[in-house]
């Protein structure tokens, strides 16, 4: 096929290849009739927190009586119809976003909440989408294999807000993180209405934060508004996600009482700080953290509430930014008591090489709080069989993903299912058999992670 020839001949950011993506974007806009003009479209971008913030916005809008379409890394929604995202892509390609928006119009949705990756912005996947609002969660190191530098990565994110300024719509709401070093660059973009948020600083920020074992309580403060939030979403990073979603919804005219009521109902998302409970006397958490910033926040969150040891099972993703691997190894070394290095999705890279590059940042020897096992199931088994009362075991990197990709083969896998199996085997007499998806062969070329 022509697309395969182009992929082999040109790098992902080669102008010829980007022009090819632009053609796809124009074709999709024409084919589907620019459906975004019939919707209020909200785009969420950033390094971490996009999926959570997108889902929070959707739940608040639903509580406000709106009919919502939602497209994120983990889930899709058209009104009451909901299903998992098994594409391993954050933003759909080849006209997929325009097609989804067309379906949203057909489903009589009035809002569409879309997670927008930096790859999607550079590759014209949202060409012709008129956004009413855009949210930036944060910018930290990721995807430098594609963008080359943090400056280019930031510029890719800026595309969404420049589109917002030219949206041909009555509103252009921009929600920016006050505590992020990148925000001043975004604030220079003309013709957008800016509202900022932050845990400590911003137009909307948190006060009187109280952390309990399974909930957080704080007050949202901004302008003349001050109201309480109680949530099951833990960690300061989730306070930031909540504030981002809240700031946007307030700007859209949603009342504080509706927002408070929504958060009383919102449950933690699949694979985002998701607990696995099988009667064990220690905490087991599955999380998608796969960047330096996300790993550090994950470890610090549970370091503060763990009386015993903090364990982490982690493997870096293949065919992605290699520069962040030793950085993540160093973070594990500084913040975890027991490190278990293993495999994530290796794609076409050698698994042992990926592990070695993570280990370059770890400054301890095997057997001294460090275990290495290339087999992810064996690595998870080791941590869950060794953990004791009061410990926390973090299974990081894959979240709720239901496959592991080795080479071009998709192997059924789910950290949550595997962990539950192991825990039942250790703590129960008759463990039930867990079900995984059938084995599939990937016939669509490389899979994407957080793209």
Secondary structure, 3 states (H helix, E strand, C coil): CHHHHHHHHCCCCCHHHHHHHHHHHHHHHHHHCCHHHHCEEEEEECCCCHHHHHHHHHHHHHHCCCCEEEECCCEEEECCEEEECCCCCCCCCCCHHHHHHHHHHHCCCCEEEEECCHHHHHCCCCCCCCCCEEEECCCCCCCHHHHCCHHHHHHHHHHHHHHHHCCCCCCCEEEEECCCCCHHHHHCCCCCEEEEEECCCCCEEEEEEEECCCCEEEEEEECCEEEEEEECCCCHHHHHHHHHHHHHHHHCCCCHHHHHHHHHHCCCCCCCCEECCCCCCCEEEEECCCCHHHHHHHHHHHHCCCCCCEEEEECCCCCCCCHHHHHHHHHHHHHCCEEEECCCCCECCCHHHHHHHHHCCCCCCCCCCEEECCCHHHHHHHHHHHCCCCCEEEEECCCCCCEEEECCEEEECCHHHHHHHHHHHHHCCCCCCCCCCCCEECCCCCCCCCC
